[in-house]
Amino acid sequence: MEQARILENYLEIKRRIAIAAESIGRDPAAIKVVVVTKGHPPEAVQEAFAAGARIFGENYVEEGVVKIQALQLTGVDWHMLGHVQSRKARQVCQYYDTLHSLDSEKLARRLNGFCAEIDRLLPVFLECNVSGEASKFGLPAWDEQDWASLIPIIRSITGCSKLHVRGLMTMAPYSLDPEDSRPHFRRLRKFSQFLGRSIPDARFDELSMGMSGDYETAITEGATIVRIGTAILGSRPNI
């Protein structure tokens, strides 16, 4: 996609974010956009950077590392969005600024160990499955009656000295109607409030939720980070 179109798309997203935020009295500046570059070449990332984007997200560890090394962009953050296998935890600690998909104690321990080796603090989001979809990764948080059973696991994760839990992340089930995502976003917000009361020495108030088709709905339900790919970069090229 040509640079002019990416700039146009990026500015349109920012405009619509502002409208959605202001509609419920929120400050648009408090909402961050992660440009999802999965499947797009480094040139598209460069064009989004020129348009003003400063946070980029990848779903596959190695694909992102290739772009990080090739582009060497300054003043940007790279976020790991997709499921991380334990054997790839070291690369996440080495190359990424934030992880959105921490979903187990095992992965937390490995990340904590690798971060200790290189003496860094890794910001993380706890991925939560609030829909009950079997295909979704994440802590099982779809049944509010079971939330209390997750507290020991989450306490263990927040106790990792080299991990900084910033909040929660989720993916709503795919739908053409963004309103179908609302109950899932609302549930994540309620879960974050529950955890805030249950584990008061940790913070869970940042919410990574909402993508190209439903980010405006996510914002009205409290999203602080939206993850947008197609609506900015266009469809992924067939390679």
Residue, then its C-alpha position, 0 to 999 in steps of 0.5 A: m500500500e502506498q505511503a499516502r494511503i497508510l497516512e490517510n488511514y492512520l489519521e482516520i483511525k486517530r480521528r475515530i478514536a477521538i470521537a469514540a473517547e470523547s463520546i464517553g468523556r475520555d481523553p483520546a490521548a490516553i488511548k494508544v494504538v498498536v499498529v499490527t504489522k503481522g504479514h506486512p513487509p518492513e516497508a509497510v512498517q516504515e511507511a506507518f512510522a512516517a505517518g506517525a505510528r510509534i508502537f508496532g505489534e507482531n504475532y510471531v516472535e521470529e517475524g517481528v525480530v526480522k523486522i526489528q533488526a532490519l529497520q532499526l527504528t528509533g523512538v518506537d516500541w515493539h509489542m509481542l501480541g501472539h501466543v508465545q511458546s516457552r522456548k521462544a521466551r528468551q527472544v521476547c525478553q531480548y527484542y520486545d518492549t511489551l508482551h500482551s499475551l502472558d497466559s501461564e505461570k510457566l511462561a511467566r517463570r521463564l520470562n522472569g528468568f531470562c529478564a533477570e539474566i539481562d537485568r531488564l523489567l518487561p511490561v506484560f499484559l495477562e491474556c484472558n479468555v473471556s468468551g470461552e472459545a476453545s480456540k482462544f488462548g488465555l487465562p480462563a476468565w469467562d465465568e465470573q463464578d470462577w474468578a476467585s480460583l485464578i487469584p493464586i495464579i495471578r498472584s504468582i505472576t505479579g510476584c515475578s520481580k522482573l515482570h511488570v503487570r500493566g493490565l489485561m488483554t483479550m480478543a473478542p470472537y470474530s463478528l461483523d457486528p462490533e456490538d457483539s464484542r461489547p459483552h466480552f470487553r465489558r467482562l474484561r473490564k469487570f475482571s480487571q476491577f475484581l483483580g484490583r480489589s483482590i490483589p491491591d498491591a498490583r495494577f490491572d487498569e490498562l486494557s488491551m482490547g479492540m482491533s480493526g473491526d471493533y476498536e471503537t466499541a472497545i474504547t467505550e468499554g475502557a480500552t487503553i490500547v487498541r491493536i489495529g492492522t488491516a484498517i491502517l496497513g490494508s490487507r496482508p499481501n499474499i506471499 
